[in-house]
Amino acid sequence: AQTVTQSQPEMSVQEAETVTLSCTYDTSENNYYLFWYKQPPSRQMILVIRQEAYKQQNATENRFSVNFQKAAKSFSLKISDSQLGDTAMYFCAFMNYYGGATNKLIFGTGTLLAVQP
Amino acid sequence: GAVVSQHPSRVICKSGTSVKIECRSLDFQATTMFWYRQFPKQSLMLMATSNEGSKATYEQGVEKDKFLINHASLTLSTLTVTSAHPEDSSFYICSAPPQGRRNTEAFFGQGTRLTVV
């Protein structure tokens, strides 16, 4: 069974600074996707970034980037130039990809990020 | 982007009654929808996979007779909490990957906060 581990329950960062959230996962599969989701106080789940396991290049989305280390099964999220609106719970998630099949997400326990003014 | 609408956003019910939560994909079809449960300050735990036109697939430990799932059309899945008890109080979230795409992105509803008194 796949598992996703986030070892940082809470983190704090000053506005405009950079912060890195950690995530490790365990799987015996070779074809999968990894995600970072943001859940602000409204509790709406928002996709931040997605990484395909077969791609070596790390995904980036504006201020958000990942460090994907497949051999180490590590998938960290870096937020640059942190903004107050980044304050939220961040979940790392794993999904097997079977090609055409619709698959469930397995979530980590989350990291509560607080951006301080 | 794809929109998933979940209704109601909040519901309070008496112990012993049943509550129905709806999850609709507004601008796309979804043969599969997922139902998650989230306790305060915790992660999303998959309860079941809702399949259009067939029986739902429940995760281990989830009572299928208590959490009835119906996926009668390509745009609607419902979760009914039967004979609700205070321990069923939680935040319930649905998600749907659009049919026909690569199924790597799940769009989430706004969630339903259920309080059983």
Interface residues (C-beta under 8 A of the other chain):
Chain A: Y33 S42 R43 Q44 M45 L47 R50 E52 F91 M95 Y97 G100 A101 T102 N103 K104 L105 I106 F107 G108 T109 G110 L112
Chain B: T31 T32 F34 Q38 K41 Q42 S43 L44 M45 L46 T49 F91 I93 S95 P97 N103 T104 E105 A106 F108 Q110 G111
